[in-house]
Amino acid sequence: MMKKFFLPFLFFIGIVWVVFTQVPLSVYNNFSLSASAKQPSNSSTYEVWSIDQADSLDGTPLGGNLYVLSGDDQDFLTGRAKVEQINLAASAKSKGLAAGQKPHWIAFNTGAKYAIVGYATTAPVYAIDADRREVVDSILPPGLATSNSHTVYISKDNKFVFVADTPGQRIHKIATNYEAPGGKIFGEVKTLDFNVSETKTALGTPTARPVVAVVDDSGQFMYVTFADGGVAIVNAETLTIAHIYTKEEVTFNGLLASQVGDSFITNAGNADPQIADFVYVYDNKSLLENPSKRPDFIKVPQSGNDVHGAVFVRDKYLWQLNRASNTITIHEIQPNLFDPDIDGSNKVRAVNLVELTDTALGPDPAPDIIETSPSQEVAFISQRGPNPISGNDPAFFNSVGATPGIGVVQIKKDGQDAKPVYLYRFDNVVNGVNIGDFHALTVRK
């Protein structure tokens, strides 16, 4: 009940905010991914990768199990996708590499020949040969005993991996060479430590624990969100802070950071339904034009509770997952968002709220991360389990789900609507307890 109690109220608040307070945001003119067919076509085959971050099937505690599903759109929608399961801990140990604990994040390099995996309990970063489905390299960035590799993001030029060490209050920039002889992909590591008084004072927070660190398409700047609130824009080359937004400007627990056209997006979610969630859009184009000026940004309230993963659909719609309330808020994003001469009342507006409870995805899916197929006719969602091992507030049970696995959603009305259609469920039962808990998810395109 707590997870859904405030849903109608939050949706109403979101609509009112958009109508009366929105000001302009930037055109996504270089973000073109899809055709606009109304029904799924005979798309080419692709792969969906998602990780159960609980115990490996060989018994390694929190070693993780990677699931690779392959097929075309119709295969996924009808439950006919091919399923492969890879024991991450066993794969690493077979190469003489230490097994990590709680694989939490996954991303493909440009070209999708390698996947990079980060861990939420321990701090190794893995490189996986995508064709061979094998862990081929690992690195342990310098840190504390409590450090992790909570999220990993890859530069567009494949030269670096950026790692957010949340408890260590630092980020790492790891040089990569996917063509290196002997398969030694990871190289030099550079680190930016946020646990200094100047940074925490500027953020207005007692700690400076980074959640995500994502470099823009130009490779020049990185957007970093923090667990206690605030955002830092970091010079990606020098690893120095260029600009800071305080916790009053940008609230806490921002999981998303992503470039869309000339803009950059972050979000901020909370398990407590009485605390509003937001999406923030920054004028990244102006940052590149004038690096000394802090970019303007727009604050967009969310109608759901506990925002987490998000994706842009058809260059026009922001799909925001609301983990605790089991919904997708769909926002229509208009072009020229930061043009001061254009009225902003309808620049970002909620156009739909899609209910996921008691659908094909199960009675309580607890949606976490979302990505789309190459055609953008199908979306995939990682779903949490009944015994979540990360991100759960026991006062609200925001990460507790009933059906761990990968949910399949059909994209309808050119991106304005969603239809849950199938669940690839993968339980992980140990001593009679289902510990399956999916978080990391990406699509190999």
ZANU-137156 format. One record per residue (C-alpha): y, z, x negated; residue number from 1; residue in three letters; chain. Coordinates in nm, 3 decimals. Layout:
% ZANU-137156
[[Y, Z, X], NUM, ALA, A]
...
END
This chain:
% ZANU-137156
[[0.000, 0.000, 0.000], 1, MET, A]
[[0.242, 0.089, -0.281], 2, MET, A]
[[0.198, -0.254, -0.436], 3, LYS, A]
[[0.322, -0.433, -0.121], 4, LYS, A]
[[0.545, -0.179, 0.056], 5, PHE, A]
[[0.880, -0.310, -0.067], 6, PHE, A]
[[0.795, -0.682, -0.062], 7, LEU, A]
[[0.988, -0.793, 0.250], 8, PRO, A]
[[1.290, -0.589, 0.141], 9, PHE, A]
[[1.289, -0.733, -0.211], 10, LEU, A]
[[1.259, -1.088, -0.083], 11, PHE, A]
[[1.558, -1.034, 0.149], 12, PHE, A]
[[1.763, -0.888, -0.138], 13, ILE, A]
[[1.675, -1.187, -0.357], 14, GLY, A]
[[1.791, -1.436, -0.094], 15, ILE, A]
[[2.117, -1.245, -0.031], 16, VAL, A]
[[2.190, -1.224, -0.405], 17, TRP, A]
[[2.141, -1.595, -0.453], 18, VAL, A]
[[2.358, -1.691, -0.158], 19, VAL, A]
[[2.650, -1.463, -0.238], 20, PHE, A]
[[2.656, -1.395, -0.612], 21, THR, A]
[[2.502, -1.675, -0.814], 22, GLN, A]
[[2.708, -1.857, -1.069], 23, VAL, A]
[[2.617, -2.175, -1.247], 24, PRO, A]
[[2.324, -2.230, -1.512], 25, LEU, A]
[[2.176, -2.605, -1.743], 26, SER, A]
[[1.992, -2.914, -1.667], 27, VAL, A]
[[1.631, -2.938, -1.777], 28, TYR, A]
[[1.673, -3.297, -1.881], 29, ASN, A]
[[1.410, -3.298, -2.152], 30, ASN, A]
[[1.136, -3.110, -1.970], 31, PHE, A]
[[0.930, -3.379, -1.800], 32, SER, A]
[[0.562, -3.314, -1.754], 33, LEU, A]
[[0.429, -3.460, -1.436], 34, SER, A]
[[0.391, -3.730, -1.177], 35, ALA, A]
[[0.483, -3.642, -0.820], 36, SER, A]
[[0.164, -3.722, -0.630], 37, ALA, A]
[[0.119, -3.512, -0.320], 38, LYS, A]
[[-0.259, -3.474, -0.365], 39, GLN, A]
[[-0.463, -3.425, -0.682], 40, PRO, A]
[[-0.559, -3.753, -0.844], 41, SER, A]
[[-0.844, -3.838, -1.080], 42, ASN, A]
[[-0.672, -3.678, -1.376], 43, SER, A]
[[-0.803, -3.687, -1.729], 44, SER, A]
[[-1.008, -3.395, -1.853], 45, THR, A]
[[-0.849, -3.093, -2.017], 46, TYR, A]
[[-0.936, -2.733, -2.101], 47, GLU, A]
[[-0.824, -2.394, -1.975], 48, VAL, A]
[[-0.862, -2.108, -2.224], 49, TRP, A]
[[-0.848, -1.746, -2.109], 50, SER, A]
[[-0.961, -1.418, -2.264], 51, ILE, A]
[[-1.130, -1.111, -2.121], 52, ASP, A]
[[-0.969, -0.850, -2.346], 53, GLN, A]
[[-1.240, -0.588, -2.290], 54, ALA, A]
[[-1.562, -0.529, -2.488], 55, ASP, A]
[[-1.733, -0.834, -2.635], 56, SER, A]
[[-2.068, -0.923, -2.488], 57, LEU, A]
[[-2.232, -0.810, -2.814], 58, ASP, A]
[[-2.096, -0.459, -2.751], 59, GLY, A]
[[-1.799, -0.469, -2.993], 60, THR, A]
[[-1.541, -0.234, -2.837], 61, PRO, A]
[[-1.244, -0.436, -2.706], 62, LEU, A]
[[-1.364, -0.733, -2.913], 63, GLY, A]
[[-1.291, -0.980, -2.636], 64, GLY, A]
[[-1.459, -1.279, -2.477], 65, ASN, A]
[[-1.298, -1.622, -2.476], 66, LEU, A]
[[-1.375, -1.846, -2.179], 67, TYR, A]
[[-1.316, -2.221, -2.205], 68, VAL, A]
[[-1.325, -2.418, -1.881], 69, LEU, A]
[[-1.316, -2.798, -1.894], 70, SER, A]
[[-1.290, -3.078, -1.640], 71, GLY, A]
[[-1.034, -3.274, -1.443], 72, ASP, A]
[[-0.818, -3.151, -1.157], 73, ASP, A]
[[-1.087, -3.214, -0.896], 74, GLN, A]
[[-1.348, -3.032, -1.103], 75, ASP, A]
[[-1.131, -2.724, -1.125], 76, PHE, A]
[[-1.032, -2.729, -0.758], 77, LEU, A]
[[-1.392, -2.757, -0.639], 78, THR, A]
[[-1.554, -2.510, -0.876], 79, GLY, A]
[[-1.730, -2.772, -1.088], 80, ARG, A]
[[-1.550, -2.712, -1.419], 81, ALA, A]
[[-1.777, -2.662, -1.720], 82, LYS, A]
[[-1.771, -2.303, -1.851], 83, VAL, A]
[[-1.821, -2.194, -2.213], 84, GLU, A]
[[-1.811, -1.835, -2.337], 85, GLN, A]
[[-1.723, -1.748, -2.699], 86, ILE, A]
[[-1.767, -1.400, -2.843], 87, ASN, A]
[[-1.448, -1.359, -3.047], 88, LEU, A]
[[-1.564, -1.053, -3.241], 89, ALA, A]
[[-1.895, -1.213, -3.337], 90, ALA, A]
[[-1.723, -1.537, -3.439], 91, SER, A]
[[-1.482, -1.350, -3.666], 92, ALA, A]
[[-1.752, -1.134, -3.821], 93, LYS, A]
[[-1.966, -1.439, -3.894], 94, SER, A]
[[-1.685, -1.558, -4.124], 95, LYS, A]
[[-1.650, -1.220, -4.294], 96, GLY, A]
[[-1.336, -1.139, -4.094], 97, LEU, A]
[[-1.267, -0.806, -3.925], 98, ALA, A]
[[-1.301, -0.790, -3.547], 99, ALA, A]
[[-0.974, -0.724, -3.367], 100, GLY, A]
[[-0.934, -0.508, -3.059], 101, GLN, A]
[[-0.791, -0.619, -2.725], 102, LYS, A]
[[-0.713, -0.993, -2.766], 103, PRO, A]
[[-0.400, -1.016, -2.556], 104, HIS, A]
[[-0.225, -1.348, -2.624], 105, TRP, A]
[[-0.320, -1.706, -2.702], 106, ILE, A]
[[-0.119, -2.019, -2.782], 107, ALA, A]
[[-0.200, -2.369, -2.906], 108, PHE, A]
[[-0.024, -2.535, -3.193], 109, ASN, A]
[[0.141, -2.874, -3.142], 110, THR, A]
[[-0.147, -3.119, -3.110], 111, GLY, A]
[[-0.376, -2.843, -2.975], 112, ALA, A]
[[-0.614, -2.856, -3.271], 113, LYS, A]
[[-0.588, -2.481, -3.328], 114, TYR, A]
[[-0.538, -2.177, -3.108], 115, ALA, A]
[[-0.365, -1.863, -3.234], 116, ILE, A]
[[-0.467, -1.525, -3.088], 117, VAL, A]
[[-0.279, -1.193, -3.100], 118, GLY, A]
[[-0.416, -0.845, -3.032], 119, TYR, A]
[[-0.265, -0.555, -2.838], 120, ALA, A]
[[-0.449, -0.262, -2.999], 121, THR, A]
[[-0.496, -0.374, -3.358], 122, THR, A]
[[-0.276, -0.617, -3.548], 123, ALA, A]
[[-0.479, -0.914, -3.681], 124, PRO, A]
[[-0.380, -1.269, -3.593], 125, VAL, A]
[[-0.664, -1.520, -3.554], 126, TYR, A]
[[-0.672, -1.896, -3.594], 127, ALA, A]
[[-0.942, -2.071, -3.390], 128, ILE, A]
[[-1.060, -2.427, -3.452], 129, ASP, A]
[[-1.028, -2.559, -3.097], 130, ALA, A]
[[-1.297, -2.826, -3.125], 131, ASP, A]
[[-1.552, -2.606, -3.300], 132, ARG, A]
[[-1.465, -2.298, -3.088], 133, ARG, A]
[[-1.477, -2.084, -3.402], 134, GLU, A]
[[-1.248, -1.827, -3.563], 135, VAL, A]
[[-1.161, -1.982, -3.901], 136, VAL, A]
[[-0.887, -1.759, -4.043], 137, ASP, A]
[[-0.723, -1.421, -3.991], 138, SER, A]
[[-0.423, -1.236, -4.127], 139, ILE, A]
[[-0.306, -0.876, -4.097], 140, LEU, A]
[[0.075, -0.864, -4.118], 141, PRO, A]
[[0.228, -0.557, -4.284], 142, PRO, A]
[[0.290, -0.274, -4.041], 143, GLY, A]
[[0.208, 0.077, -3.929], 144, LEU, A]
[[-0.125, 0.231, -3.836], 145, ALA, A]
[[-0.026, 0.176, -3.473], 146, THR, A]
[[0.097, -0.183, -3.516], 147, SER, A]
[[-0.029, -0.472, -3.305], 148, ASN, A]
[[0.020, -0.846, -3.261], 149, SER, A]
[[0.113, -0.822, -2.893], 150, HIS, A]
[[0.231, -1.181, -2.855], 151, THR, A]
[[0.211, -1.489, -3.078], 152, VAL, A]
[[0.421, -1.804, -3.049], 153, TYR, A]
[[0.414, -2.119, -3.261], 154, ILE, A]
[[0.708, -2.327, -3.379], 155, SER, A]
[[0.713, -2.686, -3.253], 156, LYS, A]
[[0.680, -2.818, -3.608], 157, ASP, A]
[[0.360, -2.614, -3.664], 158, ASN, A]
[[0.511, -2.447, -3.971], 159, LYS, A]
[[0.528, -2.088, -3.842], 160, PHE, A]
[[0.372, -1.833, -3.611], 161, VAL, A]
[[0.604, -1.565, -3.473], 162, PHE, A]
[[0.444, -1.229, -3.393], 163, VAL, A]
[[0.583, -0.939, -3.190], 164, ALA, A]
[[0.455, -0.603, -3.318], 165, ASP, A]
[[0.555, -0.382, -3.027], 166, THR, A]
[[0.470, -0.030, -3.150], 167, PRO, A]
[[0.573, -0.122, -3.505], 168, GLY, A]
[[0.920, -0.226, -3.380], 169, GLN, A]
[[0.919, -0.543, -3.588], 170, ARG, A]
[[0.853, -0.914, -3.571], 171, ILE, A]
[[0.677, -1.132, -3.826], 172, HIS, A]
[[0.724, -1.492, -3.929], 173, LYS, A]
[[0.398, -1.624, -4.072], 174, ILE, A]
[[0.390, -1.956, -4.259], 175, ALA, A]
[[0.105, -2.184, -4.149], 176, THR, A]
[[-0.064, -2.492, -4.294], 177, ASN, A]
[[-0.332, -2.634, -4.068], 178, TYR, A]
[[-0.431, -2.886, -4.334], 179, GLU, A]
[[-0.472, -2.633, -4.616], 180, ALA, A]
[[-0.778, -2.676, -4.836], 181, PRO, A]
[[-1.048, -2.421, -4.774], 182, GLY, A]
[[-0.920, -2.347, -4.424], 183, GLY, A]
[[-0.669, -2.082, -4.535], 184, LYS, A]
[[-0.420, -2.148, -4.257], 185, ILE, A]
[[-0.200, -1.840, -4.284], 186, PHE, A]
[[0.044, -1.798, -4.572], 187, GLY, A]
[[0.355, -1.600, -4.655], 188, GLU, A]
[[0.472, -1.333, -4.410], 189, VAL, A]
[[0.837, -1.236, -4.359], 190, LYS, A]
[[0.934, -0.939, -4.142], 191, THR, A]
[[1.237, -0.824, -3.944], 192, LEU, A]
[[1.240, -0.450, -3.874], 193, ASP, A]
[[1.428, -0.350, -3.556], 194, PHE, A]
[[1.375, 0.023, -3.606], 195, ASN, A]
[[1.719, 0.080, -3.754], 196, VAL, A]
[[2.009, 0.270, -3.601], 197, SER, A]
[[2.241, -0.032, -3.581], 198, GLU, A]
[[1.997, -0.233, -3.371], 199, THR, A]
[[1.899, 0.052, -3.139], 200, LYS, A]
[[2.264, 0.146, -3.088], 201, THR, A]
[[2.355, -0.214, -3.006], 202, ALA, A]
[[2.069, -0.236, -2.756], 203, LEU, A]
[[2.150, 0.108, -2.615], 204, GLY, A]
[[1.786, 0.213, -2.640], 205, THR, A]
[[1.593, 0.491, -2.815], 206, PRO, A]
[[1.346, 0.242, -2.959], 207, THR, A]
[[1.349, -0.130, -3.036], 208, ALA, A]
[[0.995, -0.234, -2.946], 209, ARG, A]
[[0.973, -0.614, -2.919], 210, PRO, A]
[[0.756, -0.756, -2.641], 211, VAL, A]
[[0.784, -1.129, -2.713], 212, VAL, A]
[[0.955, -1.333, -2.985], 213, ALA, A]
[[0.985, -1.703, -2.904], 214, VAL, A]
[[1.159, -1.966, -3.115], 215, VAL, A]
[[1.356, -2.243, -2.943], 216, ASP, A]
[[1.263, -2.610, -2.972], 217, ASP, A]
[[1.518, -2.666, -3.248], 218, SER, A]
[[1.351, -2.401, -3.462], 219, GLY, A]
[[1.688, -2.237, -3.525], 220, GLN, A]
[[1.690, -1.936, -3.293], 221, PHE, A]
[[1.443, -1.689, -3.152], 222, MET, A]
[[1.474, -1.489, -2.831], 223, TYR, A]
[[1.326, -1.138, -2.849], 224, VAL, A]
[[1.277, -0.909, -2.548], 225, THR, A]
[[1.233, -0.532, -2.577], 226, PHE, A]
[[1.022, -0.278, -2.393], 227, ALA, A]
[[1.314, -0.042, -2.334], 228, ASP, A]
[[1.556, -0.319, -2.244], 229, GLY, A]
[[1.788, -0.567, -2.405], 230, GLY, A]
[[1.741, -0.903, -2.576], 231, VAL, A]
[[1.816, -1.011, -2.931], 232, ALA, A]
[[1.880, -1.365, -3.045], 233, ILE, A]
[[1.755, -1.394, -3.403], 234, VAL, A]
[[1.826, -1.661, -3.662], 235, ASN, A]
[[1.472, -1.793, -3.709], 236, ALA, A]
[[1.535, -1.914, -4.063], 237, GLU, A]
[[1.696, -1.603, -4.212], 238, THR, A]
[[1.540, -1.344, -3.974], 239, LEU, A]
[[1.878, -1.187, -3.906], 240, THR, A]
[[2.016, -1.085, -3.568], 241, ILE, A]
[[2.279, -1.324, -3.434], 242, ALA, A]
[[2.348, -1.175, -3.088], 243, HIS, A]
[[2.239, -0.882, -2.874], 244, ILE, A]
[[2.238, -0.817, -2.499], 245, TYR, A]
[[2.228, -0.448, -2.407], 246, THR, A]
[[1.977, -0.276, -2.180], 247, LYS, A]
[[2.247, -0.265, -1.912], 248, GLU, A]
[[2.276, -0.643, -1.924], 249, GLU, A]
[[1.906, -0.724, -1.953], 250, VAL, A]
[[1.656, -0.470, -1.825], 251, THR, A]
[[1.325, -0.369, -1.977], 252, PHE, A]
[[0.968, -0.500, -2.019], 253, ASN, A]
[[1.055, -0.867, -2.054], 254, GLY, A]
[[0.727, -1.056, -2.096], 255, LEU, A]
[[0.854, -1.411, -2.063], 256, LEU, A]
[[1.067, -1.609, -2.306], 257, ALA, A]
[[1.061, -1.985, -2.280], 258, SER, A]
[[1.282, -2.285, -2.338], 259, GLN, A]
[[1.333, -2.523, -2.050], 260, VAL, A]
[[1.554, -2.817, -2.132], 261, GLY, A]
[[1.887, -2.689, -2.263], 262, ASP, A]
[[1.831, -2.338, -2.128], 263, SER, A]
[[1.621, -2.041, -2.228], 264, PHE, A]
[[1.450, -1.802, -1.988], 265, ILE, A]
[[1.348, -1.436, -2.016], 266, THR, A]
[[1.233, -1.197, -1.746], 267, ASN, A]
[[1.212, -0.823, -1.686], 268, ALA, A]
[[0.957, -0.649, -1.466], 269, GLY, A]
[[0.873, -0.296, -1.361], 270, ASN, A]
[[0.576, -0.132, -1.192], 271, ALA, A]
[[0.801, 0.080, -0.971], 272, ASP, A]
[[0.879, -0.122, -0.656], 273, PRO, A]
[[1.207, 0.064, -0.614], 274, GLN, A]
[[1.340, -0.082, -0.940], 275, ILE, A]
[[1.450, -0.445, -0.917], 276, ALA, A]
[[1.294, -0.717, -1.132], 277, ASP, A]
[[1.494, -1.007, -1.275], 278, PHE, A]
[[1.481, -1.345, -1.446], 279, VAL, A]
[[1.756, -1.432, -1.695], 280, TYR, A]
[[1.868, -1.782, -1.790], 281, VAL, A]
[[2.070, -1.840, -2.111], 282, TYR, A]
[[2.284, -2.134, -2.215], 283, ASP, A]
[[2.089, -2.228, -2.528], 284, ASN, A]
[[2.278, -2.557, -2.559], 285, LYS, A]
[[2.603, -2.370, -2.617], 286, SER, A]
[[2.431, -2.155, -2.880], 287, LEU, A]
[[2.335, -2.463, -3.081], 288, LEU, A]
[[2.688, -2.604, -3.044], 289, GLU, A]
[[2.860, -2.279, -3.142], 290, ASN, A]
[[2.617, -2.031, -3.305], 291, PRO, A]
[[2.885, -1.766, -3.347], 292, SER, A]
[[2.941, -1.732, -2.971], 293, LYS, A]
[[2.693, -1.536, -2.764], 294, ARG, A]
[[2.550, -1.761, -2.491], 295, PRO, A]
[[2.642, -1.702, -2.129], 296, ASP, A]
[[2.355, -1.602, -1.905], 297, PHE, A]
[[2.268, -1.572, -1.539], 298, ILE, A]
[[2.078, -1.284, -1.380], 299, LYS, A]
[[1.843, -1.385, -1.099], 300, VAL, A]
[[1.683, -1.108, -0.887], 301, PRO, A]
[[1.316, -1.138, -0.795], 302, GLN, A]
[[1.164, -1.086, -0.452], 303, SER, A]
[[0.834, -0.954, -0.589], 304, GLY, A]
[[0.728, -0.648, -0.782], 305, ASN, A]
[[0.623, -0.630, -1.150], 306, ASP, A]
[[0.712, -0.982, -1.268], 307, VAL, A]
[[0.492, -1.108, -1.546], 308, HIS, A]
[[0.393, -1.466, -1.623], 309, GLY, A]
[[0.597, -1.765, -1.509], 310, ALA, A]
[[0.593, -2.144, -1.535], 311, VAL, A]
[[0.820, -2.436, -1.449], 312, PHE, A]
[[0.683, -2.700, -1.215], 313, VAL, A]
[[0.803, -3.059, -1.175], 314, ARG, A]
[[1.126, -2.997, -1.369], 315, ASP, A]
[[1.263, -2.817, -1.065], 316, LYS, A]
[[1.078, -2.503, -0.960], 317, TYR, A]
[[1.031, -2.171, -1.135], 318, LEU, A]
[[0.703, -2.007, -1.031], 319, TRP, A]
[[0.725, -1.635, -1.109], 320, GLN, A]
[[0.409, -1.423, -1.079], 321, LEU, A]
[[0.457, -1.077, -0.933], 322, ASN, A]
[[0.157, -0.881, -1.056], 323, ARG, A]
[[0.181, -0.564, -0.847], 324, ALA, A]
[[0.276, -0.733, -0.520], 325, SER, A]
[[0.024, -1.019, -0.560], 326, ASN, A]
[[0.273, -1.296, -0.492], 327, THR, A]
[[0.439, -1.600, -0.644], 328, ILE, A]
[[0.814, -1.627, -0.600], 329, THR, A]
[[0.918, -1.993, -0.614], 330, ILE, A]
[[1.278, -2.061, -0.712], 331, HIS, A]
[[1.446, -2.398, -0.691], 332, GLU, A]
[[1.651, -2.462, -1.003], 333, ILE, A]
[[1.938, -2.707, -0.969], 334, GLN, A]
[[2.081, -2.908, -1.262], 335, PRO, A]
[[2.408, -2.838, -1.447], 336, ASN, A]
[[2.365, -2.465, -1.412], 337, LEU, A]
[[2.634, -2.371, -1.664], 338, PHE, A]
[[2.893, -2.625, -1.553], 339, ASP, A]
[[3.198, -2.411, -1.463], 340, PRO, A]
[[3.327, -2.676, -1.223], 341, ASP, A]
[[3.020, -2.663, -0.997], 342, ILE, A]
[[2.975, -2.400, -0.729], 343, ASP, A]
[[2.689, -2.167, -0.818], 344, GLY, A]
[[2.585, -2.038, -0.477], 345, SER, A]
[[2.275, -2.258, -0.462], 346, ASN, A]
[[2.200, -2.314, -0.830], 347, LYS, A]
[[1.903, -2.078, -0.835], 348, VAL, A]
[[1.758, -1.993, -0.498], 349, ARG, A]
[[1.429, -1.854, -0.371], 350, ALA, A]
[[1.260, -2.114, -0.151], 351, VAL, A]
[[0.915, -1.965, -0.103], 352, ASN, A]
[[0.711, -1.650, -0.142], 353, LEU, A]
[[0.339, -1.726, -0.171], 354, VAL, A]
[[0.094, -1.451, -0.082], 355, GLU, A]
[[-0.216, -1.423, -0.302], 356, LEU, A]
[[-0.378, -1.115, -0.144], 357, THR, A]
[[-0.695, -1.182, 0.056], 358, ASP, A]
[[-0.712, -1.547, -0.041], 359, THR, A]
[[-0.959, -1.756, -0.239], 360, ALA, A]
[[-0.846, -1.553, -0.543], 361, LEU, A]
[[-0.986, -1.232, -0.392], 362, GLY, A]
[[-0.858, -0.924, -0.208], 363, PRO, A]
[[-0.636, -0.803, -0.495], 364, ASP, A]
[[-0.603, -1.060, -0.775], 365, PRO, A]
[[-0.331, -0.886, -0.983], 366, ALA, A]
[[-0.200, -1.217, -1.126], 367, PRO, A]
[[-0.088, -1.199, -1.487], 368, ASP, A]
[[-0.030, -1.524, -1.682], 369, ILE, A]
[[0.014, -1.872, -1.530], 370, ILE, A]
[[0.001, -2.226, -1.668], 371, GLU, A]
[[-0.029, -2.574, -1.515], 372, THR, A]
[[-0.259, -2.869, -1.568], 373, SER, A]
[[-0.123, -3.178, -1.748], 374, PRO, A]
[[-0.069, -3.347, -1.411], 375, SER, A]
[[0.110, -3.040, -1.276], 376, GLN, A]
[[-0.099, -3.064, -0.963], 377, GLU, A]
[[-0.301, -2.751, -1.040], 378, VAL, A]
[[-0.201, -2.406, -1.170], 379, ALA, A]
[[-0.424, -2.149, -1.338], 380, PHE, A]
[[-0.380, -1.770, -1.326], 381, ILE, A]
[[-0.542, -1.496, -1.532], 382, SER, A]
[[-0.651, -1.209, -1.308], 383, GLN, A]
[[-0.683, -0.844, -1.401], 384, ARG, A]
[[-0.985, -0.627, -1.335], 385, GLY, A]
[[-1.051, -0.294, -1.159], 386, PRO, A]
[[-1.025, -0.104, -1.490], 387, ASN, A]
[[-0.729, -0.262, -1.673], 388, PRO, A]
[[-0.691, -0.173, -2.039], 389, ILE, A]
[[-0.327, -0.275, -2.087], 390, SER, A]
[[0.002, -0.265, -1.903], 391, GLY, A]
[[-0.103, -0.034, -1.620], 392, ASN, A]
[[0.120, 0.243, -1.487], 393, ASP, A]
[[-0.116, 0.495, -1.324], 394, PRO, A]
[[0.157, 0.599, -1.084], 395, ALA, A]
[[0.158, 0.251, -0.927], 396, PHE, A]
[[-0.171, 0.081, -1.030], 397, PHE, A]
[[0.030, -0.234, -1.098], 398, ASN, A]
[[-0.232, -0.394, -1.325], 399, SER, A]
[[-0.535, -0.298, -1.119], 400, VAL, A]
[[-0.711, -0.597, -0.967], 401, GLY, A]
[[-1.043, -0.653, -0.793], 402, ALA, A]
[[-1.160, -0.990, -0.925], 403, THR, A]
[[-1.127, -1.052, -1.301], 404, PRO, A]
[[-1.129, -1.416, -1.402], 405, GLY, A]
[[-0.931, -1.736, -1.367], 406, ILE, A]
[[-0.771, -1.824, -1.036], 407, GLY, A]
[[-0.704, -2.186, -0.938], 408, VAL, A]
[[-0.403, -2.277, -0.726], 409, VAL, A]
[[-0.318, -2.621, -0.590], 410, GLN, A]
[[0.045, -2.721, -0.631], 411, ILE, A]
[[0.180, -2.844, -0.295], 412, LYS, A]
[[0.498, -3.003, -0.162], 413, LYS, A]
[[0.598, -3.135, -0.503], 414, ASP, A]
[[0.609, -2.782, -0.644], 415, GLY, A]
[[0.766, -2.596, -0.353], 416, GLN, A]
[[0.441, -2.442, -0.230], 417, ASP, A]
[[0.109, -2.315, -0.360], 418, ALA, A]
[[-0.240, -2.296, -0.213], 419, LYS, A]
[[-0.501, -2.063, -0.369], 420, PRO, A]
[[-0.827, -2.259, -0.367], 421, VAL, A]
[[-1.086, -2.121, -0.609], 422, TYR, A]
[[-1.176, -1.829, -0.837], 423, LEU, A]
[[-1.380, -1.855, -1.154], 424, TYR, A]
[[-1.487, -1.491, -1.158], 425, ARG, A]
[[-1.622, -1.332, -1.476], 426, PHE, A]
[[-1.729, -0.970, -1.451], 427, ASP, A]
[[-1.806, -0.764, -1.762], 428, ASN, A]
[[-2.027, -0.474, -1.655], 429, VAL, A]
[[-2.100, -0.199, -1.907], 430, VAL, A]
[[-2.297, 0.108, -1.797], 431, ASN, A]
[[-2.239, 0.014, -1.436], 432, GLY, A]
[[-1.861, -0.021, -1.474], 433, VAL, A]
[[-1.683, -0.355, -1.445], 434, ASN, A]
[[-1.446, -0.359, -1.743], 435, ILE, A]
[[-1.358, -0.730, -1.721], 436, GLY, A]
[[-0.982, -0.770, -1.769], 437, ASP, A]
[[-0.823, -1.112, -1.818], 438, PHE, A]
[[-0.474, -1.147, -1.962], 439, HIS, A]
[[-0.427, -1.426, -2.218], 440, ALA, A]
[[-0.435, -1.779, -2.074], 441, LEU, A]
[[-0.323, -2.123, -2.182], 442, THR, A]
[[-0.406, -2.488, -2.116], 443, VAL, A]
[[-0.514, -2.725, -2.391], 444, ARG, A]
[[-0.324, -3.039, -2.301], 445, LYS, A]
END
